[in-house]
Amino acid sequence: METGIVQWFNDAKGFGFVKTEQGDQIICEKWHMLHEPKTMKERQRISFTRSQWNSRDVAREITVLENDAVPAPILNMNQGKVYSEFPLIIVFENAVSEDMCDEIMAKHIADGMNFDAGKQSRQESYTQVTEDVEQRGISLGMDPHHYNIIANSIVDNCGFPHSFIEAIDIYNYDTGRYLDLHHDYPYFPDKINYYSHGNNDRVGTSILYLNDDYEGGTTYFPKLGVDIKPKKGSMLYFKQCYDEPTNWSTIHESTKIIKGTKWIASCFFSERERIGFTDRSEFMPEENPTFDEPFYIKKFMEIQRGNVQLYRKLKNIETDSNLRAQVEAILGKDFFNNLDDLIK
């Protein structure tokens, strides 16, 4: 038997990494745990046996021996390019090497992607984000070593401990696809994975840009006037833990891909350590709901979606000087003044 210190473990993915007494890091997976519940936390000391699977060392027969076996690390946010100070929007350059970005993309091109991320988000976000809003693919799974590299980069750059990360996934946007205007912070945190256990909430988002050889696909915050052009290997982080009006100002989108395919890795952060992971499928609103809370949530999102569509049409008119002049001649010079109110 060997012993080691848990570096991190993610309940949703079912795996993490342990730093062994020999100094190397090896995979630990929930189905090799001998205790219940089958989860672990950072800085726990565990005992395990080492074996190999697919030419990689893995930990088996895992038992937790001690909590908080080593001091908590001191984490700070790295310096980056600040696009907005309040709410904070910052980009870190060279968060992951370009070669590793290529390796991650190649892995998921070979494995294939779930084409309909929006359907998955409909359930996981309690219909806050739906197929109409989210037009992109999502990874079918992740190589634990790729996950480890991205997670460590997030911790090093954003200053969050691993235990605050919800889960990291890979997404791709083919030509014509997009992620429409939306908020990342949940309107109903008690209905979201991780947050139904102890008054927890989502406070931030990280996006790692895996490539930049495409047209379109900028990350646009219309209410803040921030439009970020992705750069391969860079990482975007923005906060959403303010008062309600400031949180609403973080509405954003990934603009439509004009040419090529966009690839990213993305995750959310909770305000404190996650407390387990629960299948929230029982909270999924029905197709024909009764007049209860899910019904009103669904209607609210339909109205919000309609507002976004109207906003886009009016913004197109506003940018066409001839059409704008015709509209203002009939409806008044102030017609376009409060357009942003549609997406408040």
C-alpha positions as CSV (number, residue, x, y, z in Angstrom):
1,M,0.0,0.0,0.0
2,E,1.0,3.6,-0.7
3,T,-0.2,6.9,0.7
4,G,-0.6,10.3,-0.9
5,I,-2.4,13.6,-0.7
6,V,-5.5,14.3,-2.8
7,Q,-4.8,17.2,-5.2
8,W,-8.4,17.5,-6.3
9,F,-11.4,15.4,-7.0
10,N,-14.5,16.3,-9.0
11,D,-17.8,14.6,-8.1
12,A,-19.4,15.2,-11.5
13,K,-16.6,13.6,-13.4
14,G,-15.9,10.9,-10.9
15,F,-12.1,11.3,-10.9
16,G,-9.2,13.4,-9.6
17,F,-5.5,13.2,-8.9
18,V,-3.4,12.2,-5.9
19,K,0.2,13.2,-5.3
20,T,2.0,10.2,-4.1
21,E,4.9,9.9,-1.6
22,Q,7.2,9.4,-4.6
23,G,6.2,12.8,-5.9
24,D,4.2,11.8,-9.0
25,Q,0.5,12.4,-9.6
26,I,-1.8,9.5,-10.5
27,I,-5.5,9.2,-11.3
28,C,-7.9,8.3,-8.6
29,E,-11.5,7.3,-9.6
30,K,-14.6,6.9,-7.5
31,W,-15.2,3.2,-8.4
32,H,-12.0,2.3,-6.8
33,M,-12.9,3.8,-3.4
34,L,-13.6,1.4,-0.5
35,H,-15.5,4.0,1.6
36,E,-18.9,5.7,1.3
37,P,-19.8,8.2,0.1
38,K,-17.5,7.7,-2.9
39,T,-16.0,11.1,-3.0
40,M,-12.8,12.8,-1.8
41,K,-11.7,16.3,-0.9
42,E,-8.5,18.3,-1.5
43,R,-5.7,17.8,1.0
44,Q,-7.0,14.4,2.3
45,R,-4.4,11.7,3.0
46,I,-5.4,8.4,1.4
47,S,-4.0,4.9,1.2
48,F,-4.1,3.0,-2.1
49,T,-2.5,0.4,-4.3
50,R,-1.0,1.3,-7.6
51,S,-1.8,-0.5,-10.8
52,Q,-1.8,0.3,-14.5
53,W,-4.6,0.9,-17.0
54,N,-4.0,2.0,-20.6
55,S,-0.3,2.4,-19.8
56,R,-1.1,4.9,-17.0
57,D,-0.7,4.5,-13.3
58,V,-4.0,4.6,-11.4
59,A,-4.9,4.3,-7.7
60,R,-7.1,1.4,-6.5
61,E,-8.4,0.2,-3.2
62,I,-8.6,3.8,-2.0
63,T,-9.3,4.6,1.7
64,V,-9.3,8.1,3.3
65,L,-7.0,8.3,6.3
66,E,-7.0,11.9,7.3
67,N,-8.7,15.2,6.5
68,D,-6.7,18.5,6.0
69,A,-3.4,16.5,6.1
70,V,-1.5,19.4,4.7
71,P,-1.9,23.2,4.9
72,A,-4.2,24.9,2.4
73,P,-2.3,26.6,-0.4
74,I,-2.3,30.4,-0.7
75,L,-4.0,31.3,-4.0
76,N,-4.0,34.6,-5.8
77,M,-5.2,35.8,-9.2
78,N,-2.6,36.3,-11.8
79,Q,-2.1,39.6,-13.7
80,G,-4.0,39.8,-17.0
81,K,-5.6,42.2,-19.4
82,V,-8.6,43.8,-17.6
83,Y,-11.6,44.6,-19.9
84,S,-13.9,45.6,-17.1
85,E,-13.1,46.3,-13.4
86,F,-16.7,46.1,-12.2
87,P,-17.9,43.5,-12.9
88,L,-14.4,42.1,-13.3
89,I,-13.6,40.7,-16.8
90,I,-10.0,39.6,-17.3
91,V,-8.0,37.6,-19.8
92,F,-4.8,35.6,-19.0
93,E,-2.4,35.0,-21.8
94,N,-0.6,31.7,-22.4
95,A,-2.7,29.9,-19.8
96,V,-2.2,26.6,-21.7
97,S,0.4,25.9,-24.4
98,E,-0.6,25.9,-28.0
99,D,0.6,22.3,-28.4
100,M,-1.6,21.2,-25.5
101,C,-4.6,23.0,-27.1
102,D,-3.9,21.1,-30.3
103,E,-3.7,17.8,-28.4
104,I,-7.0,18.4,-26.6
105,M,-8.8,19.3,-29.8
106,A,-7.4,16.3,-31.6
107,K,-8.6,14.0,-28.9
108,H,-12.2,15.3,-29.1
109,I,-12.2,15.3,-32.9
110,A,-11.3,11.7,-32.8
111,D,-13.7,10.8,-30.0
112,G,-16.6,12.8,-31.4
113,M,-18.9,15.3,-29.7
114,N,-22.4,15.5,-28.5
115,F,-23.9,17.8,-31.1
116,D,-26.7,19.2,-28.9
117,A,-25.2,20.8,-25.8
118,G,-28.4,22.9,-25.4
119,K,-30.5,19.9,-24.6
120,Q,-28.2,18.9,-21.8
121,S,-28.1,22.5,-20.5
122,R,-31.9,22.7,-20.5
123,Q,-31.9,20.1,-17.8
124,E,-28.8,21.2,-15.9
125,S,-29.8,24.9,-15.9
126,Y,-33.5,24.3,-15.1
127,T,-34.4,25.6,-18.5
128,Q,-32.5,28.9,-18.0
129,V,-30.5,27.9,-21.1
130,T,-32.2,25.9,-23.9
131,E,-31.5,24.5,-27.4
132,D,-32.6,27.9,-28.9
133,V,-30.0,29.7,-26.9
134,E,-27.1,27.2,-27.0
135,Q,-26.1,26.0,-30.4
136,R,-22.9,24.1,-29.9
137,G,-21.4,20.7,-29.2
138,I,-20.2,19.3,-25.8
139,S,-17.6,16.7,-25.0
140,L,-18.8,13.1,-24.4
141,G,-16.1,12.7,-21.7
142,M,-12.6,14.1,-20.9
143,D,-9.2,12.6,-20.6
144,P,-8.3,13.0,-16.9
145,H,-4.8,14.2,-17.8
146,H,-6.2,16.9,-20.1
147,Y,-8.7,17.8,-17.4
148,N,-5.8,18.0,-14.8
149,I,-3.8,20.4,-17.0
150,I,-6.8,22.7,-17.6
151,A,-7.9,22.6,-13.9
152,N,-4.4,23.4,-12.7
153,S,-4.2,26.4,-15.1
154,I,-7.6,27.7,-13.8
155,V,-6.4,27.4,-10.2
156,D,-3.1,29.2,-11.0
157,N,-4.6,32.0,-13.0
158,C,-8.0,32.6,-11.4
159,G,-7.0,31.9,-7.9
160,F,-9.8,29.5,-7.1
161,P,-9.1,26.2,-5.3
162,H,-10.0,23.0,-7.3
163,S,-13.0,22.3,-5.0
164,F,-14.7,25.5,-6.2
165,I,-14.8,24.3,-9.8
166,E,-18.1,22.8,-10.9
167,A,-16.9,20.7,-13.8
168,I,-14.8,21.4,-17.0
169,D,-16.1,20.5,-20.4
170,I,-15.0,20.9,-24.0
171,Y,-17.3,22.7,-26.4
172,N,-17.2,23.3,-30.2
173,Y,-19.1,25.7,-32.5
174,D,-19.3,24.8,-36.2
175,T,-20.0,27.4,-38.8
176,G,-23.3,29.0,-38.2
177,R,-23.5,28.0,-34.5
178,Y,-23.4,30.2,-31.5
179,L,-24.3,30.7,-27.8
180,D,-26.9,33.4,-27.7
181,L,-27.3,36.1,-25.0
182,H,-27.6,34.6,-21.5
183,H,-26.5,34.8,-17.9
184,D,-24.2,32.2,-16.3
185,Y,-25.3,32.8,-12.8
186,P,-28.4,30.7,-11.9
187,Y,-31.7,32.5,-11.3
188,F,-32.6,29.5,-9.1
189,P,-29.4,28.1,-7.5
190,D,-31.3,25.6,-5.4
191,K,-32.3,23.8,-8.6
192,I,-28.7,23.5,-9.9
193,N,-26.2,20.8,-9.4
194,Y,-24.0,21.4,-6.3
195,Y,-26.1,24.3,-5.1
196,S,-29.1,22.5,-3.6
197,H,-27.1,21.2,-0.6
198,G,-26.1,24.2,1.5
199,N,-27.1,27.7,0.2
200,N,-24.2,27.7,-2.2
201,D,-24.2,29.8,-5.4
202,R,-22.2,30.3,-8.7
203,V,-19.9,33.3,-8.7
204,G,-17.7,33.1,-11.8
205,T,-17.0,31.7,-15.2
206,S,-13.7,30.6,-17.0
207,I,-13.3,30.0,-20.7
208,L,-10.1,28.6,-22.2
209,Y,-9.8,29.4,-25.9
210,L,-8.3,26.3,-27.6
211,N,-8.0,27.9,-31.1
212,D,-8.5,31.1,-32.9
213,D,-8.4,30.1,-36.6
214,Y,-12.0,31.0,-37.4
215,E,-14.2,34.0,-38.1
216,G,-16.8,35.3,-35.7
217,G,-17.1,33.6,-32.3
218,T,-16.1,36.6,-30.1
219,T,-17.3,36.8,-26.5
220,Y,-19.5,39.8,-26.3
221,F,-21.0,41.6,-23.3
222,P,-23.4,44.1,-24.9
223,K,-24.3,46.0,-21.7
224,L,-20.7,46.5,-20.8
225,G,-19.4,47.3,-24.3
226,V,-16.8,44.5,-24.1
227,D,-16.1,42.3,-27.1
228,I,-13.3,39.8,-26.7
229,K,-11.6,38.2,-29.7
230,P,-10.4,34.7,-28.6
231,K,-6.6,34.0,-28.7
232,K,-5.4,30.5,-28.7
233,G,-4.2,29.4,-25.2
234,S,-5.6,32.4,-23.4
235,M,-8.2,32.2,-20.6
236,L,-11.1,34.5,-19.9
237,Y,-12.5,34.9,-16.4
238,F,-15.4,37.0,-15.3
239,K,-17.2,37.4,-11.9
240,Q,-20.9,37.4,-11.2
241,C,-21.2,37.7,-7.4
242,Y,-22.4,41.3,-7.1
243,D,-25.8,43.0,-6.5
244,E,-28.6,42.1,-8.9
245,P,-28.2,45.0,-11.4
246,T,-24.5,44.3,-11.7
247,N,-25.0,40.6,-12.2
248,W,-27.6,41.3,-14.9
249,S,-25.0,43.4,-16.7
250,T,-22.9,40.3,-17.3
251,I,-25.3,39.1,-20.0
252,H,-23.1,37.8,-22.8
253,E,-22.9,35.7,-25.9
254,S,-20.5,33.8,-28.2
255,T,-21.3,35.4,-31.5
256,K,-22.1,33.3,-34.6
257,I,-19.2,31.4,-36.3
258,I,-18.9,32.8,-39.9
259,K,-16.2,30.4,-41.0
260,G,-14.4,27.5,-39.3
261,T,-14.9,25.8,-36.0
262,K,-14.4,27.3,-32.5
263,W,-13.1,25.2,-29.6
264,I,-13.1,26.1,-25.9
265,A,-12.9,24.5,-22.5
266,S,-15.2,26.1,-19.9
267,C,-16.3,25.8,-16.3
268,F,-18.1,27.7,-13.6
269,F,-17.1,28.4,-10.0
270,S,-19.1,28.2,-6.8
271,E,-18.7,30.6,-3.9
272,R,-17.4,28.0,-1.6
273,E,-16.5,24.3,-1.5
274,R,-18.9,22.1,-3.4
275,I,-20.9,19.7,-1.3
276,G,-21.4,16.7,-3.5
277,F,-23.3,16.3,-6.7
278,T,-26.9,15.3,-7.2
279,D,-28.8,14.1,-10.3
280,R,-31.3,16.9,-10.7
281,S,-33.4,15.2,-13.4
282,E,-36.4,15.2,-11.1
283,F,-36.5,19.0,-11.3
284,M,-36.8,19.0,-15.1
285,P,-40.0,20.9,-16.0
286,E,-42.5,18.9,-17.9
287,E,-43.5,19.7,-21.5
288,N,-47.1,20.6,-20.4
289,P,-46.5,21.8,-16.8
290,T,-49.2,22.7,-14.3
291,F,-49.4,26.2,-12.9
292,D,-46.6,25.8,-10.4
293,E,-43.1,27.3,-10.1
294,P,-41.6,25.4,-13.2
295,F,-44.4,26.8,-15.4
296,Y,-43.6,30.4,-14.5
297,I,-39.9,29.7,-15.0
298,K,-40.5,28.4,-18.4
299,K,-42.7,31.3,-19.4
300,F,-40.1,33.8,-18.1
301,M,-37.5,32.2,-20.2
302,E,-39.7,32.3,-23.3
303,I,-40.3,36.0,-22.8
304,Q,-36.6,36.6,-22.3
305,R,-35.9,34.7,-25.5
306,G,-38.4,36.8,-27.4
307,N,-36.8,39.9,-26.1
308,V,-33.4,38.7,-27.3
309,Q,-34.7,38.1,-30.8
310,L,-36.4,41.5,-30.9
311,Y,-33.2,43.1,-29.7
312,R,-31.2,41.6,-32.5
313,K,-33.6,42.7,-35.2
314,L,-33.8,46.3,-33.9
315,K,-30.0,46.4,-33.5
316,N,-29.6,45.4,-37.2
317,I,-32.0,48.3,-38.1
318,E,-30.1,50.7,-35.9
319,T,-26.8,50.0,-37.7
320,D,-28.3,50.6,-41.1
321,S,-28.3,54.4,-41.4
322,N,-31.1,54.5,-44.1
323,L,-33.5,52.2,-42.2
324,R,-32.7,53.9,-38.9
325,A,-33.6,57.3,-40.5
326,Q,-36.9,56.0,-41.8
327,V,-37.8,54.5,-38.4
328,E,-36.9,57.7,-36.5
329,A,-38.8,59.8,-39.0
330,I,-42.0,57.9,-38.1
331,L,-41.5,56.9,-34.5
332,G,-39.2,59.7,-33.2
333,K,-35.5,60.3,-32.7
334,D,-35.5,58.6,-29.3
335,F,-36.8,55.2,-30.6
336,F,-33.5,53.4,-30.2
337,N,-32.4,55.1,-26.9
338,N,-33.5,52.4,-24.5
339,L,-32.9,49.3,-26.7
340,D,-30.7,47.6,-24.1
341,D,-33.7,47.5,-21.7
342,L,-34.9,44.5,-23.7
343,I,-32.1,42.3,-22.4
344,K,-32.0,43.6,-18.8
